[in-house]
């Protein structure tokens, strides 16, 4: 019994293993940390929109597109989760000069998003949670594909902004969400994430549905009655802006998108 007692006393005397300190540089990555049950590992976040209540008191390292490197360094993170577009070119240049481990997460499809749950989970010591989250996501995705399959894809123009007119390229994850819904982005051939286009180009492609990011942007398309989407009254606001925030909740956002597109004539 004496060796066992000595071991127990020694173990009690040792300090607890150091906990990984993680900073998330995108709201979508912050949500993924919560979905993995890893809020306890977060020591700072990049703000962009409303925060989850559980993280209300967590230190900020800037806002979307504006990284505060000094604030980041003061938190002494062991790992930074990075979505490149969230910090801009200047922020990425700053990060290169910091001796902090980084995990770059930039899924271009919903399948890649599922794999990112596994990658993050394994990197932060929550591998089991990451694999479970990915399986749930993939199962829900397969069900959506089957439910909303179309013999001929529905042609959709996705408007990010109106002045100037911006859309999404085919390598953007929202374009993949459209494919899950049996639709296709009419500008899918463009490689840029958010290319600027002209009204003339939209007229040429003549989409059956126009999706606008803000409800107030829909009325402007009435000036172009020759468009199929306008003639059929199918200029709609995006039903869930979660489509533009790639985390597990994007499964529900894609479901809402599919249900909206099901109403297209």
C-alpha positions, 0 to 999 in steps of 0.5 A: 500500500505504501508505494500506491500511497506515495504515488497518489500523494505525488500525483496530487502535488503535480500541477494540472496539465497546461490547457491549450489556449486558442484564439479564433479569428472568424465567427464561423470558427468560434461557432465550431469551437462551441459545437465541439464543446471546446469553449473552455479552450478559447481565450480570445476571438475576432468579433464579427456580428453578435457574439454567442452569449457563452462568450460575452466576456471573452477578450477581443482581438479586433473586428472582421478585417481588422486584426489587433496583433498586440491584443492577440499576443497579450493572450499568449495563445498556443494556437490560432484558428484562421479563416484568411478572409476574416483578417485581410491581407494586412492581418495575414502579413502580421500573423506571418511574423508571429511565432504562434501555431496556426491552423488555416481553415478555408473550406470551399465545399460543404464536404470540406467543411465537414472535414474541417470539424475533424481537423480542428477537433484533432488539433485541439484534443477533441478528436472524438467530438470532431468525428461525431460532428462531421458524421452528423453533418454529412448525414444531414447533407446527404438527406438534403441532396436526396430530397431536393434533387432536380433533373435540370438544375435551377439557375440562380443569381446570388447577389452579395451587394448591389452598388456595385453589383457583386456575386459569388464565384463557383469556388465559394461554399454558398455555390456548393449549397446551391448545388445541394438544393438542385440549383446552380450559380449562373456565375459558377465559372468565375474563380474569384470568391466575390466577383463584381459583375454587370447588370448586362451579364445578369440579363445575358444569363437570365436566372430563374431566381435572384437571391439578394442578401438584404430584403431592400435590394430586391425592388431594384430588379423591377427595372428589368422586367425581361428577366425570368426571375422578375417575370415570375416574381422570384426575386427573394431575400436569402432566407438565412445569412448563416449561409455565409458563415461556414459552421455546423449551423450552415446545414440548417441554413442550407435546408432553409435555402432549399425549401425556398428554392422548392417554391420556384416555378 
